Amino acid sequence: MTTPMALITGARPMLGYEFMRHAFLAAAIVGVLAGAVGWFLVLRGQTFAGHALSHIGFTGATGAALIGLAPLWGMVGATVLGGIGMGLLGERLEQRDVAIGVVLAFALGLGLLFLHIYTAYASAAMAVLFGNVLGVSMGTVEILAALGGAALVGLALIARPLLAASLQPDLAEARGVDPRLISVLFLAIAAVAIAESAQIVGVLLVFALLVGPAAAAQRLTPRIGAGVALAAALAVAESWAGLVAAYVTDWPVTFWIATLSAAGYLLAGLAGRRAGA
């Protein structure tokens, strides 16, 4: 059985590898963005929308490969367009989840068609589905940093009206906040976070970075600022710990990150119950 001390001892030489340094940088950038955006996504009860956007990103990635573009750009473009479309559905539109589900099914079918047409990309599809943080180049790290920084700035600019629209929508609307506009802007920002998270854990497991740390943070503290910061810190810590564990055990990074995310959520629940007892 691998002990924490064995993990630390065995992991010491790993930063000597350039690809590992890139992986740690990418995980830090994506973790901060995913944690912050995920906190608001959980607060607003839009985790299903986030799940749908991740699968729409799969279609964007395969479509981009089909026309010779980098999968990351196809994923960003598809998720942002999908996020804007979902935001335009409105905050109170009946059967919104049904509409999202229909779009999700169509997007996945389209992605499979793209794979069928461009069979040479089939092997690389595994990286899109399950992530490949160990294959991230420095150029990709720089792109992730630029996109992540822009998304965080956008989130900071809309944070106050977003909170108002999430917690007291009627009062926010009476004070001049447009819920639909805020929803569109937020889901566009969330789309960037989802596309970036997919670079680390893949489209099938974006919840590991986007929802797990955020949900754990909300169990541990009711304070908004502290909760957002804690969610980001947990996402980064779980990503880094997953990289170390994968290096030592030779098990997939994504498996470790998903496992640590689930464990963090469960432990946060236990801590919350003890604090309330």
C-alpha positions as CSV (number, residue, x, y, z in Angstrom):
1,M,0.0,0.0,0.0
2,T,1.3,3.4,-1.0
3,T,1.8,5.7,2.0
4,P,1.8,9.6,1.9
5,M,5.5,9.5,2.8
6,A,6.2,7.2,-0.1
7,L,4.3,9.6,-2.4
8,I,6.5,12.5,-1.3
9,T,9.7,10.6,-1.5
10,G,9.0,9.0,-4.9
11,A,7.8,12.3,-6.3
12,R,10.9,14.4,-5.6
13,P,12.6,13.9,-9.0
14,M,9.5,14.4,-11.1
15,L,9.9,18.1,-11.5
16,G,13.1,17.4,-13.4
17,Y,11.0,16.4,-16.3
18,E,9.8,19.3,-18.5
19,F,6.4,17.7,-19.3
20,M,5.7,17.4,-15.5
21,R,6.4,21.1,-15.0
22,H,4.0,21.9,-17.8
23,A,1.4,19.6,-16.2
24,F,1.7,21.3,-12.8
25,L,1.4,24.8,-14.4
26,A,-1.6,23.8,-16.5
27,A,-3.3,22.1,-13.5
28,A,-2.8,25.3,-11.4
29,I,-4.2,27.6,-14.0
30,V,-7.2,25.4,-14.7
31,G,-7.8,24.6,-11.1
32,V,-8.1,28.2,-10.1
33,L,-10.6,29.0,-12.9
34,A,-12.6,25.7,-12.5
35,G,-12.9,26.2,-8.7
36,A,-14.1,29.8,-8.9
37,V,-16.5,29.2,-11.8
38,G,-17.7,25.9,-10.3
39,W,-18.7,27.6,-7.0
40,F,-21.2,29.8,-8.9
41,L,-22.3,26.9,-11.1
42,V,-23.2,24.9,-8.0
43,L,-24.8,27.9,-6.3
44,R,-27.1,28.4,-9.3
45,G,-28.0,24.8,-9.7
46,Q,-26.6,24.7,-13.2
47,T,-24.4,21.6,-13.0
48,F,-26.4,19.8,-15.6
49,A,-25.8,22.7,-18.0
50,G,-22.0,22.3,-17.2
51,H,-22.2,18.6,-18.0
52,A,-24.0,19.3,-21.3
53,L,-21.4,21.9,-22.3
54,S,-18.5,19.5,-21.7
55,H,-20.1,17.0,-24.1
56,I,-20.7,19.8,-26.6
57,G,-17.0,20.5,-26.3
58,F,-16.3,16.9,-27.5
59,T,-18.2,17.7,-30.7
60,G,-16.2,21.0,-31.1
61,A,-12.9,19.2,-30.6
62,T,-13.6,16.4,-33.1
63,G,-15.0,18.9,-35.6
64,A,-11.9,21.1,-35.3
65,A,-9.7,18.0,-35.9
66,L,-11.8,17.2,-39.0
67,I,-10.9,20.6,-40.6
68,G,-7.3,20.6,-39.4
69,L,-7.5,22.9,-36.3
70,A,-6.3,22.3,-32.8
71,P,-9.0,20.4,-30.7
72,L,-8.7,23.0,-27.9
73,W,-9.9,25.8,-30.2
74,G,-12.8,23.7,-31.4
75,M,-13.7,22.9,-27.8
76,V,-13.6,26.5,-26.7
77,G,-15.6,27.7,-29.7
78,A,-18.3,25.0,-29.3
79,T,-18.7,25.4,-25.5
80,V,-18.9,29.2,-25.7
81,L,-21.5,29.0,-28.4
82,G,-23.4,26.4,-26.4
83,G,-23.2,28.4,-23.2
84,I,-24.5,31.5,-24.9
85,G,-27.4,29.4,-26.4
86,M,-28.3,27.9,-23.0
87,G,-28.2,31.4,-21.4
88,L,-30.6,32.7,-24.1
89,L,-33.1,30.0,-23.1
90,G,-33.8,32.2,-20.1
91,E,-33.7,31.8,-16.3
92,R,-37.3,30.6,-16.0
93,L,-38.0,28.8,-19.2
94,E,-40.1,25.7,-18.6
95,Q,-38.6,22.4,-19.6
96,R,-35.1,24.1,-20.0
97,D,-33.4,20.8,-18.9
98,V,-35.3,18.9,-21.6
99,A,-34.1,21.3,-24.2
100,I,-30.5,21.1,-22.9
101,G,-30.8,17.3,-23.0
102,V,-32.0,17.3,-26.6
103,V,-29.1,19.6,-27.6
104,L,-26.7,17.4,-25.7
105,A,-27.8,14.2,-27.5
106,F,-27.6,15.9,-30.9
107,A,-24.1,17.2,-30.1
108,L,-22.8,13.8,-29.0
109,G,-24.2,12.2,-32.1
110,L,-22.5,14.8,-34.3
111,G,-19.3,14.2,-32.5
112,L,-19.5,10.5,-33.2
113,L,-20.2,11.3,-36.9
114,F,-17.1,13.4,-37.0
115,L,-15.1,10.6,-35.6
116,H,-16.6,8.2,-38.1
117,I,-15.6,10.5,-41.0
118,Y,-12.1,11.2,-39.7
119,T,-11.0,7.9,-38.4
120,A,-7.4,9.0,-38.0
121,Y,-8.5,11.1,-35.0
122,A,-10.1,8.1,-33.2
123,S,-7.0,7.4,-31.0
124,A,-6.6,11.0,-30.0
125,A,-10.3,11.1,-29.0
126,M,-9.3,9.3,-25.8
127,A,-7.4,12.4,-24.7
128,V,-10.5,14.5,-25.3
129,L,-12.7,12.1,-23.4
130,F,-10.4,11.4,-20.5
131,G,-7.8,14.2,-20.6
132,N,-4.0,14.2,-21.2
133,V,-2.4,16.7,-18.9
134,L,1.0,15.0,-19.2
135,G,0.9,15.9,-22.9
136,V,0.4,19.6,-22.5
137,S,3.0,21.8,-24.2
138,M,4.3,25.2,-23.0
139,G,2.4,26.8,-25.8
140,T,-0.8,25.2,-24.6
141,V,0.0,26.4,-21.0
142,E,0.3,29.9,-22.3
143,I,-3.1,29.7,-24.1
144,L,-4.7,28.3,-21.0
145,A,-3.3,31.1,-18.9
146,A,-4.5,33.8,-21.4
147,L,-8.0,32.3,-21.6
148,G,-8.2,31.6,-17.9
149,G,-7.1,35.1,-17.0
150,A,-9.7,36.6,-19.3
151,A,-12.4,34.4,-17.9
152,L,-11.5,35.3,-14.3
153,V,-11.6,39.0,-15.1
154,G,-15.0,38.5,-16.7
155,L,-16.2,36.6,-13.7
156,A,-15.0,39.3,-11.3
157,L,-16.8,42.0,-13.4
158,I,-20.2,40.2,-13.2
159,A,-19.8,38.7,-9.8
160,R,-22.0,41.1,-7.9
161,P,-25.0,41.0,-10.3
162,L,-24.5,37.3,-10.7
163,L,-24.9,36.8,-7.0
164,A,-27.9,39.0,-6.9
165,A,-29.5,37.1,-9.8
166,S,-28.7,33.8,-8.2
167,L,-29.8,34.5,-4.7
168,Q,-32.7,37.0,-5.1
169,P,-33.7,37.1,-8.8
170,D,-36.9,39.1,-8.3
171,L,-35.1,41.7,-6.3
172,A,-32.2,41.8,-8.7
173,E,-34.5,42.3,-11.6
174,A,-36.3,45.1,-9.8
175,R,-32.9,46.8,-9.3
176,G,-32.2,46.7,-13.0
177,V,-30.2,43.5,-13.4
178,D,-31.1,41.6,-16.6
179,P,-31.1,37.9,-15.5
180,R,-30.9,36.6,-19.1
181,L,-27.9,38.8,-19.9
182,I,-26.2,37.7,-16.7
183,S,-27.0,34.0,-17.5
184,V,-25.5,34.4,-21.0
185,L,-22.3,36.0,-19.8
186,F,-21.9,33.5,-17.0
187,L,-22.4,30.5,-19.1
188,A,-20.0,31.8,-21.7
189,I,-17.4,32.2,-18.9
190,A,-18.3,28.7,-17.6
191,A,-17.8,27.3,-21.1
192,V,-14.2,28.5,-21.1
193,A,-13.6,26.9,-17.7
194,I,-15.2,23.6,-19.0
195,A,-13.0,23.6,-22.1
196,E,-9.9,24.2,-20.0
197,S,-10.9,21.6,-17.5
198,A,-11.3,19.1,-20.3
199,Q,-7.6,19.5,-21.0
200,I,-6.8,18.1,-17.6
201,V,-9.5,15.5,-16.9
202,G,-11.3,15.1,-20.2
203,V,-14.9,15.9,-21.1
204,L,-16.4,12.9,-19.3
205,L,-14.9,13.9,-15.9
206,V,-15.0,17.7,-15.8
207,F,-17.2,17.4,-12.7
208,A,-14.0,16.3,-10.9
209,L,-12.6,19.9,-11.2
210,L,-15.7,22.0,-11.8
211,V,-18.2,20.6,-9.3
212,G,-16.4,18.5,-6.7
213,P,-14.2,21.2,-5.1
214,A,-16.9,23.8,-5.3
215,A,-19.5,21.6,-3.7
216,A,-17.0,20.7,-1.0
217,A,-16.2,24.3,-0.4
218,Q,-19.9,25.2,0.0
219,R,-20.2,22.4,2.6
220,L,-17.3,23.9,4.6
221,T,-18.1,27.6,4.6
222,P,-21.2,29.8,3.9
223,R,-19.0,32.9,3.2
224,I,-18.9,33.8,-0.5
225,G,-15.3,35.1,-0.8
226,A,-13.9,32.3,1.4
227,G,-16.0,29.7,-0.5
228,V,-14.7,30.8,-3.9
229,A,-11.1,30.9,-2.7
230,L,-11.4,27.5,-1.0
231,A,-13.0,25.9,-4.1
232,A,-10.1,27.1,-6.2
233,A,-7.5,26.0,-3.7
234,L,-9.1,22.5,-3.5
235,A,-9.2,22.1,-7.3
236,V,-5.5,23.0,-7.5
237,A,-4.6,20.8,-4.5
238,E,-6.5,17.8,-5.9
239,S,-5.0,18.3,-9.3
240,W,-1.4,18.5,-8.0
241,A,-1.9,15.5,-5.6
242,G,-3.3,13.5,-8.6
243,L,-0.2,14.3,-10.6
244,V,2.0,13.2,-7.7
245,A,0.0,10.0,-7.1
246,A,0.0,9.1,-10.8
247,Y,3.8,9.6,-11.0
248,V,4.4,7.3,-8.1
249,T,1.8,4.6,-8.9
250,D,1.8,4.8,-12.7
251,W,-2.0,4.9,-12.5
252,P,-3.9,7.4,-14.7
253,V,-3.8,11.1,-13.5
254,T,-7.5,11.5,-14.3
255,F,-8.4,8.6,-12.0
256,W,-6.5,10.1,-9.1
257,I,-8.0,13.6,-9.6
258,A,-11.6,12.2,-9.8
259,T,-11.0,10.0,-6.7
260,L,-9.5,12.9,-4.7
261,S,-12.4,15.1,-5.8
262,A,-15.0,12.6,-4.6
263,A,-13.0,12.0,-1.3
264,G,-12.8,15.8,-0.7
265,Y,-16.6,16.1,-1.1
266,L,-17.3,13.3,1.3
267,L,-14.8,14.5,3.9
268,A,-16.3,18.0,3.6
269,G,-19.7,16.6,4.3
270,L,-18.4,14.8,7.4
271,A,-16.7,17.9,8.6
272,G,-19.8,20.0,8.1
273,R,-21.9,17.5,10.1
274,R,-19.5,17.5,13.0
275,A,-19.4,21.3,13.0
276,G,-23.2,21.4,13.1
277,A,-23.5,18.8,15.8
